[in-house]
Amino acid sequence: MTEPAVPAATPAGAATRRAVTGMLHSWDLSTGVDGPGTRFVAFLAGCPLRCLYCHNPDTRYMRDGRRTSADEIVGEAAKYTEFIRAAGGGATVSGGEPLLQPLFTGELLHRLKHELGLHTALDTSGFLGARATDALLADTDLVLLDIKSWDRALYRHLTGRDLAPTLDFARRLAGLGTEVWVRFVLVPGLTDLPANIDGVAEFTASLGNVTRVDVLPFHKLGAAKWRTLGLDFTLADTPSPTAGQTAAARAVFAAHGLHAV
């Protein structure tokens, strides 16, 4: 996934830096959706899940990205650090699934945090949480964790994968005391059953380190990408939840003592 680490020239007295590379899909500046404040977001290429409602199916494969050095990404982020700090933000490593490239992700988080002094966030499904080293998590101030369903069969239907690794990762983060924001996508006719929402809420509340839950209404903004890629978007006829349905789902999380938005 990355080229061999080799020594890179560094200023006198600085620690030897590895020339780590990975596959980057894109980067952007965002506000409010990828962690607190305005953030520099690096979207890495490649994801092991095949979510039915994915709005970025163009990040599925690592080959769809371009090989990029950590130097390049950190250099881009450095251009905006003054603005980011003023806006109470930071930097987020997202995807795709960033833990598909754990060495690259760890290097980015480390340098964004320690060289640029930015608040760091990791946006992940948790399916590959076992690949996150303790060092990587030590450089992560916040984990944005997607828990897509509590019903195991539904989770596999939605993603093509098992739920257990995500729950194991959530428990590990709780043990470490890492701050977590849980993300739950509300899809009418799929994830909106009361028992399913309550299951996610009860588990989330048991962790003790979740400071926010984002209930995200399903949307079809990525449908055009599916068509362009020649993929069958099976949720094309699924409506977005109403404001009332979304509020009701948030109320379930709130009833468990969670801050749901």
Secondary structure, DSSP 8 states (H G I E B T S, - for coil): ------EE---TT---EE--EEEEEEEEEEESSSSSSEEEEEEES--S---TT-S-GGGSSGGGSEEEEHHHHHHHHHTTHHHHHHTT-EEEEESS-GGGSHHHHHHHHHHHHHTS--EEEEEE-STTGGG--HHHHHT-SEEEEE---SSHHHHHHHHSS-SHHHHHHHHHHHHHT-EEEEEEEE-TTTT--HHHHHHHHHHHHHHS-EEEEEEEE---TTHHHHHHTT---TTTT-----HHHHHHHHHHHHHTT--B-
